[in-house]
């Protein structure tokens, strides 16, 4: 009977360990591709990739840590930054610098703006536009997409899985009489 309780407890702990943890830190790579720009855009289509690490339990504005610009096929003249809007789960990505917030662009500069809905769940591209030193216009895409390449497991989930596996091994040893 004691063995059955130990096995049941280990199975419950193991199943619990495989459930997503409530840790809020998310690491996600977003690949994007947008085309059919307005205003005689110098580059069409525009594609790129960013990796963002953020806490989806709090919002933030003009954050420059936790984001990496992996690739971009247009010139970019600012520090990459992001805003996270907690209430709508929206990620805004773009250039941040003197006189320039992530969610705005200055005509005549090399900058872009990308809006992603449902950023921490099933990401959907909402809007992409860019400016260039070659033109004074804002170029907005008529079509495009954002693909979430990967979502790296949260450390807490991996820890819980490890604890569950260790508990299963311990229960097995006790069941076999190897203390």
KACOR-V469380 format. One record per pair of residues at least 24 apart in sequence whose C-alpha atoms are under 8 Angstrom apart, sorted by sequence separation. I is the first residue (numbers start at 1). J is the second residue. D is the distance in Angstrom with one decimal. If there is no record, write none. Layout:
I	J	D
I	J	D
This chain:
27	51	7.1
28	52	5.5
47	71	7.9
48	72	4.1
59	83	7.5
60	84	5.2
91	115	5.8
92	116	6.4
107	131	5.8
108	132	5.4
109	133	4.7
123	147	7.1
27	52	5.7
28	53	6.6
47	72	5.9
48	73	6.4
59	84	5.1
60	85	6.9
90	115	7.1
91	116	5.0
105	130	7.3
106	131	7.0
107	132	7.1
108	133	4.3
123	148	6.5
26	52	7.9
27	53	4.4
46	72	7.5
47	73	5.9
59	85	5.2
90	116	5.6
91	117	6.5
105	131	6.8
107	133	7.7
108	134	6.8
122	148	7.9
26	53	5.5
27	54	6.7
46	73	6.1
59	86	4.8
90	117	4.6
91	118	7.9
108	135	5.9
25	53	6.9
26	54	5.5
46	74	6.9
56	84	7.8
58	86	6.0
89	117	6.3
90	118	5.8
91	119	5.8
107	135	7.6
108	136	4.8
25	54	5.5
26	55	6.2
57	86	6.9
88	117	7.6
89	118	5.1
90	119	5.7
107	136	4.9
108	137	7.4
24	54	7.9
25	55	4.4
26	56	7.1
56	86	6.6
88	118	7.4
89	119	5.8
107	137	6.0
116	146	7.6
24	55	5.0
25	56	6.5
43	74	7.0
89	120	6.7
107	138	6.5
24	56	5.3
64	96	7.7
77	109	7.1
78	110	7.6
24	57	5.7
56	89	7.7
77	110	5.1
78	111	6.8
105	138	8.0
62	96	6.7
76	110	4.8
77	111	6.3
75	110	5.7
76	111	5.4
74	110	8.0
75	111	7.7
76	112	7.6
62	101	6.5
62	102	5.8
61	102	8.0
75	132	7.7
56	120	7.0
42	132	7.9
42	134	7.5
32	125	7.9
26	120	7.2
34	128	7.0
39	137	6.6
41	139	5.9
39	138	7.3
40	139	7.7
39	139	5.8
38	139	5.2
37	139	5.7
38	140	5.5
37	140	5.2
38	141	6.6
37	141	4.3
38	142	7.5
36	141	5.5
37	142	6.0
35	141	5.5
36	142	5.3
34	141	6.0
35	142	6.5
36	143	6.3
34	142	7.7
35	143	5.6
34	143	5.8
35	144	6.0
34	144	3.9
33	144	5.5
34	145	6.4
32	144	7.5
33	145	5.6
32	145	5.7
33	146	6.7
32	146	4.4
31	146	5.7
32	147	6.3
30	146	6.3
31	147	5.2
30	147	5.7
31	148	6.4
30	148	4.8
31	149	6.8
29	148	5.8
30	149	6.1
28	148	6.9
29	149	5.5
28	149	7.4
29	150	5.9
28	150	5.9
29	151	7.1
28	151	4.9
27	151	5.9
28	152	6.8
26	151	7.4
27	152	5.7
26	152	7.3
26	153	7.9
26	154	6.8
25	154	6.8
23	154	6.9
21	154	7.4
23	156	6.6
21	156	6.1
21	157	5.2
20	157	5.9
19	157	7.3
18	157	6.9
17	157	6.6
17	158	7.8
17	159	7.9
18	160	7.2
17	160	4.4
18	161	5.8
16	160	7.7
17	161	4.4
17	162	7.7
17	163	7.4
14	161	6.6
17	164	5.9
16	164	7.9
14	163	7.7
15	164	7.7
13	163	8.0
14	164	4.1
13	164	5.3
14	165	6.4
11	164	7.8
14	167	7.8
10	164	6.8
13	167	7.7
14	168	7.4
10	167	5.7
11	168	7.3
10	168	5.3
7	168	7.5
10	171	7.0
7	171	6.4
6	171	6.1
7	172	8.0
3	175	6.2
